[in-house]
């Protein structure tokens, strides 16, 4: 397996081929569902190379070995840098908070990283951390080997068995549980070094061809998970043992081509993951077959250029200290470029915490919407003192609404009424527009104004959402024309006053939006145009649930404390197409907030939440519950970033404008 002290060509080709299969699996997961098998083949082959470099050739200077490893750290680190920059430049960083933190974690992950979610652009970077940890362990074993006359193989075997047992008990555990495939490769290197006279014959070449065919078949027909891990480790072991045999597929490339192929495939793996995950966000559509093929070619080109640049640097400076500095600089850059986005997110969260404290200061803990919103985010929130409590009392629940006459136009009115709900005058300025469902939410916005969190104005009209979609009402033919005149006045007013506000918030009753879905979406986008031209962001809220019946009758019939009997299964909520989400996606400068978690959780829409009656009737939220929505509404809107001062996404976060 070793020719004249040099690693045989086959041991260079095997990891390169495994890396190439991984890249193809990332590009076409539907066609290659079992491509994960390549990861374990890579780990076994890497273990053989590590074992040979650090244990078999004990007299070889350590500097060149460490330098070669440091060179391999540079391409993944630079891919992390590029990923962080793309997320912050072209993508809504608030929606990608987890992925941005994944980049930071991957950059500092030599000892701590765990496998991240498969949809993360840096999902494969745990391989780097595993190999760094494994190399450090094998380097320690090199020191042990100098003090052991024998028994090194038993030490590696014991470590590998312990790692395998750890993995078997908890496959998602720390990366130490994944050392065992690397350990298998190390054992192969030690075993072959102990029998230098052993040579792979023609039978080994046939076995290698069969193993390669098995890998291809599993990649096409198999799947990921535990089976892929075990199969990959076994096949990797077979390939490492038989691959260098004359006539095997691993010996077809020459030594120089095999080496270049391996390092280019290594770089491609870490650029392919972010490219494939981020490209749809950047171009605004899903990738087709041709898109993926072009992207794969671009990734390969980037990898070739990067490897060529490293080779050029190596031709001038090939010293372990230089590579240590370059690798450290690359890792530091990957950490630093995440700082603006993460600082920005932390500033938003600090602002949200301040607002929540202000509007809940005089309320019981977990009162109203705070209780369910906490559950929706996975946070425990329960106040036993609210058990059996319902506010307002059921004798007043049906009339629990506020008219806001200064903001409201009745069905037979078309005059635009814009009211001022107050506020500090120095905080964010919010304009709320819509129909009666928007009017219900004014209780939440008024509370924000009274707490000094925001300055709020509003305008609402019965059955008349902020849209250009014609309103048709067979029972009241004049309702539509009056709505049209109100909307016309609103458009004219916005052209003069939109810039007086930092954000416009809107929602409407879906039951009144009739017509083709595309027409509903277009009606919203067209209506928002004056705000968009003025550069004022729009935040569209999903409409509150529409129930099949009124929950008040049920609540009146049950004993206090048994309110849960009146909860409504979420799949029984009346299904309505909600045009706000696609409209926000289509309209530049618009954001969508899914309010489902304000009313429903775990498949149930409770009738009473945190001691508060939720509904006044089958489609209107009670005024009391609407008031408790103040902190959760502010949190959801603030997390869209609309309260931040305008600035480049890549710049460092500045203080919130309050």
HUUR-V384011 format. One line per field, one symbol per residue. ss: DSSP state (a for helix, b for strand, c for the rest). phi: phi as a letter, one per 40 degrees, with the letter a starting at -180 (. if undefined). burial: 1 if it has 9 or more other ideal C-beta (glycine too) atoms within 8 Angstrom, else 0. Layout:
# HUUR-V384011
ss->???
phi->???
burial->???
This chain:
# HUUR-V384011
ss->cbbccbbcaaaaaaaaaaaaaaaaaaacccccccccaaaaaaaaaaaaaaaaaaaacccccaaaaaaaaaaaaaaaaaaaaaaaaaaaaaccccccaaaaaaaaaaacccccccccccccccaaaaaaaaaaaaaaaaaaaaaaaccccccaaaaaaaaaaaaaaaaaacccccaaaaaaaaaaaaaaaaaaaacccccccaaaaaaaaaaaaaaaaaaaaccccaaaaaaaaaaaaaaaaaccccccaaacccaaaaaaaaaaaaaaaaaaaaaaaaaaaaacccccaaaaaaaaaaaaaaaaaaaaaaaaaaaacccaaaaaaaaaaaaaaaaaccaaaaaaaaaaaaaaaaaaaaacccccccccaaaaaaaacccccccaaaccccbcccccaaaccccccccbbcccccccccbbbbcccccbbbbbbbcaaaaacaaaaaaaaacccbbbbbbbbccccccccccccccccaaaaaaaaaaaaaaaaaaaaaaaccbbbbbccaaaccccaaaaaaaaaaacaaaaacccbbbbbccccccccccaaaaaacccccaaaacbbaaaccccccaaaaaaaacccbbbbccaaaccbccbbccbbccbbcbcccccbcaaaaaacaaaaaaaaacccccccccccccccccccc
phi->.bbfgbccddcccccccccccccccccbcccbcbccdccccdcccccccccccbbcccccdcdcccccccccccdcccccdcccccdccbbccccbdccccdcccccbcdbbcbcbdccccbccccccccccccccccccccccccbbcagccccccccccccccccccadccdcdcbcccccdccccccccccbcccbcbcccccccccccccccccccbcacgccccccccccccccccbdccdgcccccccdcccccdcccccccdcccdcccccdccccgacccccdcccccccccccccccccccccccccbbbdcccccccccccccccccccdcccccccccccccccccccbdbbccfcgcdcccccccgbcaabdcccgcabcdccbccbcabcfccbbbcdcbbccbbbbcghcgbccbbbbbibccccdcccccccccccgcacbbaaabdfbccabcdcbaccadcccdcccccccccccccccbdccbcabbaaacccccbhddcccccccdcccddccccgccbbcbcccdbccaccccccccbcdgbcccbcbdccccccbcbccccccccccgbbbbccdccbbafgbbccbbfgbccbcacbbcccccdcccdccccdcccccgccccdaccccccbdccb
burial->1100001111111111111111111110100111111111111111111111111111000001111011111111111111111111001011011011111111111000110100011111111111111110111011011001000110111011101101100000101111111111111111111000000100011011101101101111010000011111101111111111100111101010011111111111111111111111010000100011001101110111011001001100000101110110011011101111111111110111011101110010011111111111000010100100010101001001100100111010110111101010001111111111111111111111101011111111111111101010100000110111111011101110110011111111110110000011111111110111010111111111111000110110010000100111010010000011111100101111101011111001111111111111011111111111111111111111111100001000100100
